[in-house]
Amino acid sequence: MIYANIDAQGREALQNAMKAAANTKWFLRLKLIDLSGQVYSVPELAQMFDLCAATIRRYIHGFNEAGIAGLRPAPASKKQMRDEQLSTKKRIIS
């Protein structure tokens, strides 16, 4: 099984980040890691958060490798941003 590796300093940082979270999705991602550190299994977390097990594992691996910073979503690619801008322009024009 894979679990989030959280030491005392990491737990405090995680708790502070959850208190400061302004975005619900971000808070839930942090809470998922908190619960994983309390030895909840990937299948239990997947059911609780209605996410696939692969997503849960990706979050845990990201946290274990880089801490809270490893949970942040990757920036969108230039192509993806351009496609989103074109989509927005099309909606405005329509």
N, C-alpha and C positions, 0 to 999 in steps of 0.2 A: 504494500500500500504506500501511497505517497501522501505526505502531510506537509503543511507549512512549517518550516523550522523557525520558530520565534523565540528569541532570547528575551530577557527582562527589558533590555533597552528597546528592542524591536517591538515588544508588546506595548510599551509606553508610547512609542511613536505611532503605532497602529491605532491606539485608543485616541490619541490627540488628533490624528487624521480623520477618524470617524466623527469626532465631535465637531471638527471644522468643515466637514463635507457639506457642500451646498447643493450638490447634485445627487439625486437618489440613486442613479446607476453606480456612481462612484462609491457611495456609502455601502451599497450592497456588495460591491466587489471587495471592499475592505472587510466587511462583516464576514464574507465567505472565507477569507484568509484567517480571520480571527477564529472562526469555528473549526477550520481545518487544523489550526494550531492546538485546538482542544481535542484533537483526535477524532473528529467526525470524518467518515470515509467519503471518498469521491462519489459513490452511488447515493449516499445519504444527502450530500450537498447538492448533487444534481437534481434530486427530487425536491428538496427544500426550495431551491432557487429557480426551478424549472429551466435548467440549462443542460446541455449535453455534457457527458463526462469528459469529452475532449477539451471543452472550454474550461471546465473546472481544473483539469490538469495543466492546461496552458497558463492559467492564472497562478496556480501554485508554483509551477516551474519558474515563471517570471518573478514571483516574489522571492523564492529561494535563491535565485541568481542575482537579483539587484535590489531587493527590499521593496519598499513602497513604489519607488520609481519604476520597477519592473512591472507594475500593474497598470501603468498609464497606457492608454491606447497609442499605437504607432501613428505618427503623422500621416495624413492622406498623401498619396502620390500626386504629382503635378497633373498627371492625366486624369486622375479621379476628381481633383478639384476643378479642372477645366470642364469635365463632363457635367459636374454639378452646376457650374456657372451657366453652361449652355442650357441645361434643363430649366434653370430658374428663369433665364431670359425668354425661353419659349413659353413658359407659363405666363410671364408678364405680357408678352406680345399677344397671346391668345385671348 
